[in-house]
Amino acid sequence: MDYSQYQVKYDLVRPCKPVLQDYRDRTPADVRRYADALEVYEKEMIEYQTKLTQIKDQEHKLLLQFKKDALEEYGLSKHPKADAIFDFAKRHGHSDGLHSVCYWLEELAELVN
């Protein structure tokens, strides 16, 4: 099984919030630059959150596709407890990657079939 087809490739960097430097020697111009930087930051954060939501949605769709494909590959798609079996495999293997989820599915398929 090719696991790369179930992964979202993205290059997303969280914007950094500007900091108002040394509060003792600030001028009104410094405060204005800070306020302008905050406005830019807020716009960038809205764009970041939008892109992040799109990525999460895409990841969710790919995970559902992976679940369907993996259950079919191990002959579990028609099993009455297919969802519970996949959830168990995902809970035990997701931190190591999709290949580990498949390992658990294979082991569970031998047990329930």
LUMKOLVEX-273744 format. One record per residue: residue number from 1; chain; residue in one letter; z, x, y of N, C-alpha, C in turn. Coordinates in Angstrom, 3 decimals, decimal comma, padded with zeros to 6 digits, m for minus. Example, Ala and Ser with C-alpha at 12.3 -4.5 7.8 and 13.67 -1.06 7.14 Angstrom:
PT|1|A|A|007,800|013,190|m005,690|007,800|012,300|m004,500|007,800|013,200|m003,300;
PT|2|A|S|007,080|012,850|m002,250|007,140|013,670|m001,060|007,870|012,900|000,030;
//
This chain:
PT|1|A|M|000,000|000,847|m001,179|000,000|000,000|000,000|000,000|000,893|001,242;
PT|2|A|D|m000,860|000,588|002,177|m000,954|001,355|003,426|m000,012|000,731|004,459;
PT|3|A|Y|001,067|001,412|004,732|002,094|000,858|005,619|001,719|000,961|007,092;
PT|4|A|S|000,787|001,842|007,428|000,433|002,031|008,840|m000,199|000,781|009,447;
PT|5|A|Q|m000,783|m000,060|008,626|m001,393|m001,282|009,162|m000,358|m002,298|009,624;
PT|6|A|Y|000,903|m002,072|009,279|001,971|m002,991|009,656|002,832|m002,443|010,803;
PT|7|A|Q|002,391|m001,348|011,415|003,155|m000,737|012,492|002,417|m000,897|013,816;
PT|8|A|V|003,175|m001,157|014,865|002,623|m001,300|016,208|002,642|000,069|016,877;
PT|9|A|K|001,499|000,480|017,368|001,416|001,746|018,094|001,482|001,422|019,583;
PT|10|A|Y|002,426|002,037|020,270|002,572|001,775|021,691|003,136|003,004|022,391;
PT|11|A|D|002,862|003,069|023,676|003,373|004,135|024,524|004,029|003,452|025,710;
PT|12|A|L|005,290|003,125|025,554|005,996|002,360|026,560|007,237|003,142|026,990;
PT|13|A|V|007,339|003,377|028,287|008,469|004,132|028,820|009,243|003,229|029,773;
PT|14|A|R|010,529|003,148|029,555|011,385|002,323|030,416|011,487|002,971|031,797;
PT|15|A|P|011,280|002,191|032,850|011,401|002,739|034,206|012,843|003,185|034,500;
PT|16|A|C|012,961|004,191|035,326|014,281|004,689|035,723|014,689|004,063|037,051;
PT|17|A|K|015,906|003,594|037,090|016,423|002,979|038,313|016,713|004,074|039,337;
PT|18|A|P|016,248|003,876|040,563|016,519|004,890|041,590|018,003|004,940|041,933;
PT|19|A|V|018,432|006,084|042,432|019,825|006,288|042,793|019,886|006,662|044,268;
PT|20|A|L|020,803|006,048|044,977|021,015|006,384|046,383|021,884|007,633|046,431;
PT|21|A|Q|021,309|008,711|046,923|021,989|010,002|046,922|023,080|010,074|047,988;
PT|22|A|D|023,999|010,941|047,775|025,117|011,282|048,661|025,353|010,292|049,797;
PT|23|A|Y|026,296|009,436|049,573|026,552|008,339|050,500|027,140|008,794|051,839;
PT|24|A|R|027,584|010,017|051,963|028,215|010,464|053,214|027,204|010,796|054,308;
PT|25|A|D|026,071|011,346|053,937|025,104|011,810|054,934|023,814|011,007|054,942;
PT|26|A|R|023,863|009,726|054,608|022,635|008,930|054,579|022,260|008,471|055,975;
PT|27|A|T|020,955|008,363|056,120|020,409|007,809|057,361|019,834|006,438|057,037;
PT|28|A|P|019,562|005,638|058,050|018,907|004,356|057,776|017,569|004,528|057,048;
PT|29|A|A|016,876|005,611|057,330|015,602|005,874|056,651|015,828|006,103|055,152;
PT|30|A|D|016,923|006,788|054,806|017,252|007,011|053,394|017,509|005,676|052,687;
PT|31|A|V|018,236|004,810|053,361|018,548|003,507|052,784|017,273|002,694|052,623;
PT|32|A|R|016,371|002,763|053,600|015,096|002,034|053,519|014,256|002,549|052,348;
PT|33|A|R|014,196|003,879|052,179|013,436|004,460|051,047|014,036|004,000|049,722;
PT|34|A|Y|015,372|003,950|049,680|016,049|003,485|048,468|015,714|002,019|048,199;
PT|35|A|A|015,743|001,193|049,231|015,412|m000,226|049,069|013,962|m000,395|048,596;
PT|36|A|D|013,060|000,394|049,154|011,654|000,344|048,726|011,519|000,773|047,266;
PT|37|A|A|012,237|001,825|046,900|012,196|002,310|045,516|012,764|001,253|044,565;
PT|38|A|L|013,794|000,532|045,007|014,358|m000,537|044,181|013,350|m001,662|043,965;
PT|39|A|E|012,592|m001,997|044,993|011,565|m003,036|044,850|010,509|m002,619|043,839;
PT|40|A|V|010,072|m001,370|043,923|009,090|m000,859|042,964|009,681|m000,887|041,556;
PT|41|A|Y|010,935|m000,459|041,443|011,614|m000,448|040,139|011,677|m001,853|039,546;
PT|42|A|E|012,025|m002,842|040,362|012,125|m004,214|039,859|010,779|m004,728|039,369;
PT|43|A|K|009,693|m004,399|040,068|008,352|m004,796|039,615|007,995|m004,091|038,312;
PT|44|A|E|008,333|m002,798|038,230|008,053|m002,054|037,005|008,861|m002,598|035,832;
PT|45|A|M|010,103|m003,018|036,087|010,937|m003,573|035,014|010,383|m004,907|034,514;
PT|46|A|I|009,863|m005,719|035,405|009,252|m006,984|034,982|008,055|m006,702|034,089;
PT|47|A|E|007,221|m005,741|034,497|006,057|m005,357|033,693|006,505|m004,774|032,350;
PT|48|A|Y|007,535|m003,948|032,376|008,076|m003,352|031,149|008,582|m004,433|030,196;
PT|49|A|Q|009,352|m005,383|030,710|009,896|m006,453|029,880|008,773|m007,303|029,280;
PT|50|A|T|007,730|m007,553|030,056|006,590|m008,324|029,558|005,907|m007,594|028,402;
PT|51|A|K|005,654|m006,298|028,602|005,011|m005,509|027,544|005,911|m005,403|026,316;
PT|52|A|L|007,213|m005,247|026,542|008,147|m005,150|025,429|008,172|m006,439|024,610;
PT|53|A|T|008,124|m007,568|025,289|008,077|m008,858|024,604|006,806|m008,982|023,774;
PT|54|A|Q|005,676|m008,541|024,327|004,416|m008,577|023,583|004,483|m007,691|022,348;
PT|55|A|I|005,076|m006,522|022,485|005,214|m005,603|021,354|006,100|m006,212|020,274;
PT|56|A|K|007,221|m006,800|020,682|008,132|m007,424|019,718|007,454|m008,583|018,987;
PT|57|A|D|006,664|m009,373|019,717|005,928|m010,473|019,083|004,929|m009,938|018,063;
PT|58|A|Q|004,225|m008,877|018,441|003,250|m008,280|017,532|003,953|m007,692|016,302;
PT|59|A|E|005,093|m007,032|016,508|005,849|m006,487|015,378|006,299|m007,595|014,428;
PT|60|A|H|006,724|m008,715|014,991|007,168|m009,843|014,171|006,009|m010,387|013,322;
PT|61|A|K|004,829|m010,525|013,934|003,657|m011,014|013,189|003,287|m010,050|012,064;
PT|62|A|L|003,348|m008,752|012,355|003,015|m007,768|011,331|004,048|m007,753|010,211;
PT|63|A|L|005,315|m007,972|010,542|006,345|m008,027|009,504|006,129|m009,232|008,596;
PT|64|A|L|005,751|m010,369|009,186|005,458|m011,546|008,363|004,259|m011,291|007,445;
PT|65|A|Q|003,247|m010,589|007,967|002,080|m010,249|007,145|002,484|m009,284|006,028;
PT|66|A|F|003,327|m008,307|006,362|003,819|m007,368|005,353|004,580|m008,111|004,260;
PT|67|A|K|005,437|m009,035|004,672|006,218|m009,816|003,708|005,288|m010,554|002,750;
PT|68|A|K|004,290|m011,206|003,301|003,336|m011,964|002,475|002,613|m011,033|001,507;
PT|69|A|D|002,100|m009,919|002,022|001,341|m008,979|001,190|002,218|m008,331|000,120;
PT|70|A|A|003,428|m007,937|000,505|004,313|m007,261|m000,452|004,761|m008,211|m001,562;
PT|71|A|L|005,093|m009,437|m001,193|005,506|m010,394|m002,225|004,361|m010,684|m003,183;
PT|72|A|E|003,140|m010,751|m002,679|001,978|m010,951|m003,555|001,769|m009,749|m004,462;
PT|73|A|E|001,910|m008,546|m003,904|001,669|m007,340|m004,694|002,636|m007,219|m005,865;
PT|74|A|Y|003,857|m007,654|m005,682|004,859|m007,543|m006,746|005,031|m008,836|m007,534;
PT|75|A|G|004,127|m009,787|m007,327|004,138|m011,019|m008,108|005,303|m011,944|m007,795;
PT|76|A|L|005,781|m011,890|m006,588|006,937|m012,698|m006,211|006,596|m013,819|m005,230;
PT|77|A|S|005,341|m013,953|m004,866|004,988|m014,923|m003,823|005,268|m016,366|m004,251;
PT|78|A|K|005,207|m016,658|m005,538|005,455|m018,021|m006,026|006,898|m018,221|m006,501;
PT|79|A|H|007,684|m017,175|m006,442|009,060|m017,261|m006,916|009,864|m018,163|m005,974;
PT|80|A|P|010,711|m019,042|m006,538|011,473|m019,968|m005,680|012,447|m019,260|m004,725;
PT|81|A|K|012,864|m018,067|m005,064|013,800|m017,313|m004,222|013,099|m016,135|m003,528;
PT|82|A|A|011,807|m016,261|m003,285|011,030|m015,162|m002,699|011,605|m014,719|m001,358;
PT|83|A|D|011,984|m015,669|m000,513|012,526|m015,311|000,798|013,834|m014,538|000,665;
PT|84|A|A|014,707|m014,983|m000,229|015,987|m014,304|m000,427|015,777|m012,905|m001,001;
PT|85|A|I|014,818|m012,773|m001,910|014,525|m011,472|m002,508|014,008|m010,512|m001,438;
PT|86|A|F|013,084|m011,003|m000,611|012,551|m010,136|000,446|013,648|m009,772|001,441;
PT|87|A|D|014,470|m010,726|001,817|015,560|m010,440|002,758|016,511|m009,381|002,204;
PT|88|A|F|016,812|m009,468|000,924|017,671|m008,464|000,289|017,008|m007,092|000,346;
PT|89|A|A|015,732|m007,041|m000,030|015,001|m005,767|m000,024|014,909|m005,200|001,387;
PT|90|A|K|014,683|m006,055|002,355|014,572|m005,600|003,749|015,919|m005,096|004,254;
PT|91|A|R|016,975|m005,807|003,929|018,312|m005,406|004,367|018,688|m004,035|003,800;
PT|92|A|H|018,299|m003,787|002,577|018,670|m002,527|001,934|017,690|m001,387|002,214;
PT|93|A|G|016,470|m001,701|002,644|015,491|m000,635|002,791|014,895|m000,442|004,157;
PT|94|A|H|015,133|m001,349|005,091|014,413|m001,276|006,366|014,698|m000,009|007,164;
PT|95|A|S|015,889|000,547|007,040|016,210|001,738|007,834|015,425|002,967|007,378;
PT|96|A|D|014,944|002,962|006,145|014,147|004,077|005,637|012,650|003,837|005,776;
PT|97|A|G|012,263|002,648|006,175|010,844|002,346|006,356|010,361|001,303|005,362;
PT|98|A|L|009,125|000,894|005,558|008,552|m000,162|004,718|008,395|000,273|003,265;
PT|99|A|H|008,169|001,564|003,046|008,046|002,028|001,654|009,349|001,796|000,887;
PT|100|A|S|010,475|001,905|001,565|011,757|001,658|000,910|011,955|000,173|000,625;
PT|101|A|V|011,462|m000,672|001,504|011,508|m002,112|001,253|010,700|m002,427|m000,001;
PT|102|A|C|009,541|m001,792|m000,119|008,711|m002,001|m001,316|009,404|m001,477|m002,573;
PT|103|A|Y|010,122|m000,385|m002,441|010,879|000,127|m003,587|011,866|m000,937|m004,070;
PT|104|A|W|012,607|m001,532|m003,146|013,571|m002,551|m003,511|012,886|m003,793|m004,072;
PT|105|A|L|011,750|m004,156|m003,505|011,010|m005,306|m004,044|010,570|m005,046|m005,468;
PT|106|A|E|010,107|m003,836|m005,724|009,669|m003,493|m007,077|010,841|m003,572|m008,058;
PT|107|A|E|011,977|m003,036|m007,657|013,146|m003,085|m008,522|013,601|m004,524|m008,765;
PT|108|A|L|013,601|m005,329|m007,724|014,010|m006,728|m007,864|013,004|m007,539|m008,662;
PT|109|A|A|011,717|m007,210|m008,538|010,681|m007,922|m009,297|010,898|m007,706|m010,781;
PT|110|A|E|011,272|m006,497|m011,178|011,550|m006,240|m012,583|012,753|m007,047|m013,061;
PT|111|A|L|013,693|m007,249|m012,192|014,896|m007,983|m012,545|014,654|m009,491|m012,683;
PT|112|A|V|013,896|m010,070|m011,785|013,737|m011,524|m011,773|012,538|m012,025|m012,561;
PT|113|A|N|011,609|m011,160|m012,901|010,416|m011,601|m013,669|010,591|m011,344|m015,146;
//
